[in-house]
Amino acid sequence: MLALNRTVGVVLISVLFFGLGEQLWNPFFPAYLQAKLGPGAANHGAMAGVNIAALFAVGIYACLRNLFEAFCYVGGGQLTVRLGDRGSLIVFGVLTIGGYALFLVDGGPVVAIVATLLIVGWEPLSVPVTFTTVGATVTTSSQGMAFAVQSIQKRLPKIVGPLVAGFVLAAAAAHYGSREIGHVVGMRGLVGVSLLLGVLSLAIQLRWMPHQAPAPPGPGARAVLRQFPSALRRLLLAEVFTRWCDWLVREFVVLYLLGTRGVDAATVGLLFALQNVTALLTYLPVGRMTAVVGLQPFIGLTFVFFALFPLSLTVAPDGWGLAIAFVVYGLREIGEPARKALITSLVPREVRAQGVGLYWGIRSLAVCWASLLGALVWAFFGPSALLYLAFAFGSAGAAVYYALVRERRATAGDAGAGTARLTRPGRLS
């Protein structure tokens, strides 16, 4: 019923543990950088509550993260082909554990950014493994459900992690009488716990992940790109606009809430948990409905909610208004399983690992500058201007999707059979 088998199960457990380790501290990493670089309460106007050095440090970090993720997506697809699912997951896990160890050895801003890049590399490196595992071991009609389960596994850490982190950091700030000291000390403790979770996940992979002989090396990136059908290329174009909307504000949301809106860390953790609970509640119903009504309606809603989040955040009053904004934030994941199933079906099977990695890699490379632009817009015009700019990019992404990608008729089975292709704008047949 849940489209699971042993191989998929081990991959999902790995995603759960490594994801929980990351979410115990990563949502508050911008606040950690601000704490290390100095408080921002003395600033006024557009920079109220935010240290300008921290703002640009976060922008640089997010830019480097997207560049690194682009390399990891492409490299992860190639490495998965050469080492197989089990070998590639183990290599990715060792890199992540090394990042945690580096963070604990030296938590200075520069070293912390380098360590964090190694840690967050787990997800882009492992995405091709997830897609090839589901594509190879789960029937086409069940792929939407399999990705729904995988999305739940990814979402659970994003509920538990920020909740725990928020309360730990708030308690540490109260104990030390300083938010900056509390965030630094609390963050290092949370990273230590994450290191233990990473070691546990790696042990599970070594013990239970079945070994499969790797496939022969596939074609290079350029040859794989030429095999992308036009429908996939147009979906990628729409996603680039939407991910600009996302990355213009993603890493600045914590600074906006803590500094500009004056929310404490515990409340920020609750808001992130609310976002991810909302997303989680959509996955299984939508996963079932894709087999009946098709993938595209839910993918379209994802683009719409991506655009609405920054708008809702900037106009939301404190209290219940912020809660509603984060419900909108969660609803933007409503089409995530459907989008992944569609991408899986559109990428030719013989180059699926490289194709999925290349798709995500191109997307990350295309949006890497968004965070730097976001830092500049905030510094000169304020956070509200940044949020309105993100809304404009999100609206453009939704418009491109509905104009160029929306299909006339598709079910999960249609897409999986490879029968859906773009014949003219707005139509897939």
Secondary structure, DSSP 8 states (H G I E B T S, - for coil): -----HHHHHHHHHHHHHHHHHHTTGGGHHHHHHHHH---TT--GGGTTS-HHHHHHHHHHHHHHHHHHHHHHHHHHHHHHHHHHHHHHHHHHHHHHHHHHHHHH--SHHHHHHHHHHHHTHHHHHHHHHHHHHHHHS-GGGHHHHHHHHHHHHHHHHHHHHHHHHHHHHHHHHHHT-HHHHHHHHHHHHHHHHHHHHHHHHHHHHHHS-----------HHHHHHTS-HHHHHHHHHHHHHHHHHHHHGGGHHHIIIIIS---HHHHHHHHHHHHHHHHHHHHHHHHHHHHH-SHHHHHHHHHHHHHHHHHHHH--TTHHHHHHHHHHHHTTTTHHHHHHHHHHHS-GGGHHHHHHHHHHHHHHHHTTHHHHHHHHHHHH-HHHHHHHHHHHHHHHHHHHHHHT--SS--HHHHHTT---EEETTEE-
